[in-house]
């Protein structure tokens, strides 16, 4: 209970900073997470906020999604519109019971649903306060190759790091990124260059995603050239893609392959005009997350990793690329994963997952 209370306090005090009379919608997917829901409600009330809880059974929700039609899409849009207009903050507590439900959804209708919701999702993400986390489940533990108890402890350790210290440690990296033009990434089957000139670097230290720990920016849209090969699995819409390799010319993905399903990979990358351009470049910095578990909330924060993201750029770091997809793909560059180097303006800043510049060495968490 002590760690649940600590996580609740991080969410209420640090992530969404609840104020008097603010309306907070807590959405959860399993009664397993009720201790956290209860702690959140109590903490919100202490701040004189107004909590509302909403339970969504994932199996029933997916039955509805498998039977999508125009009327259901319209109803979902109107529901989200009401919530976005009614609430000031959103806490979403997911609970994984399967990674494969989305395979059963008609892709054309699913794309229509995404388009119908995009206006209000944009408001929710960019104009409201929100936080997203996955409450540890048996499926998560299985994917992480851990017992449930071990995974539960791991999950709470990663979610409750000292985000205030992390923020301070990230400030020199933000400063360096914001004065950098050329980025060069080298590694096994990877030799990639692009510019980040003129784009902001955004610190992520527990404000929206839990667990957190990254600093991201975006490449200048047409500047990406070369090849990057990812050494973690890349899940998307119920499919898992192994060893994805992307080759770019003047910002656009001109060749995309993977070990197991290149046809489906390219189908996703052909979603729209923006899906073959990149909307995010980020460095993963959470010292408690060392290995991939197949959950992007964790994997994109892996210490010593980067992620590179075909699809939409975030509004706070907009490089001109819009898309219905935003697909974080992760490359771990620590020595135990094959190593790699990152150069900013031809100067080595990270080798084999560890920063080499004195002003960045606090991020190595030795």
Secondary structure as GFF3:
##gff-version 3
##sequence-region A 1 366
A	DSSP	alpha_helix	2	9	.	.	.	ID=ss1
A	DSSP	pi_helix	10	15	.	.	.	ID=ss2
A	DSSP	beta_strand	23	28	.	.	.	ID=ss3
A	DSSP	three_ten_helix	31	33	.	.	.	ID=ss4
A	DSSP	alpha_helix	34	46	.	.	.	ID=ss5
A	DSSP	beta_strand	50	55	.	.	.	ID=ss6
A	DSSP	alpha_helix	58	66	.	.	.	ID=ss7
A	DSSP	alpha_helix	70	86	.	.	.	ID=ss8
A	DSSP	beta_strand	89	94	.	.	.	ID=ss9
A	DSSP	three_ten_helix	101	104	.	.	.	ID=ss10
A	DSSP	alpha_helix	107	127	.	.	.	ID=ss11
A	DSSP	beta_strand	129	134	.	.	.	ID=ss12
A	DSSP	alpha_helix	138	143	.	.	.	ID=ss13
A	DSSP	alpha_helix	148	159	.	.	.	ID=ss14
A	DSSP	alpha_helix	163	178	.	.	.	ID=ss15
A	DSSP	beta_strand	182	187	.	.	.	ID=ss16
A	DSSP	beta_strand	190	195	.	.	.	ID=ss17
A	DSSP	beta_strand	202	204	.	.	.	ID=ss18
A	DSSP	beta_strand	209	210	.	.	.	ID=ss19
A	DSSP	beta_strand	214	217	.	.	.	ID=ss20
A	DSSP	beta_strand	225	229	.	.	.	ID=ss21
A	DSSP	beta_strand	234	236	.	.	.	ID=ss22
A	DSSP	beta_strand	239	241	.	.	.	ID=ss23
A	DSSP	beta_strand	245	249	.	.	.	ID=ss24
A	DSSP	beta_strand	252	257	.	.	.	ID=ss25
A	DSSP	alpha_helix	262	269	.	.	.	ID=ss26
A	DSSP	three_ten_helix	273	276	.	.	.	ID=ss27
A	DSSP	beta_strand	278	284	.	.	.	ID=ss28
A	DSSP	alpha_helix	296	299	.	.	.	ID=ss29
A	DSSP	beta_strand	305	311	.	.	.	ID=ss30
A	DSSP	three_ten_helix	315	317	.	.	.	ID=ss31
A	DSSP	beta_strand	326	332	.	.	.	ID=ss32
A	DSSP	three_ten_helix	335	337	.	.	.	ID=ss33
A	DSSP	beta_strand	341	344	.	.	.	ID=ss34
A	DSSP	beta_strand	347	351	.	.	.	ID=ss35
A	DSSP	beta_strand	354	355	.	.	.	ID=ss36
A	DSSP	three_ten_helix	358	364	.	.	.	ID=ss37
###
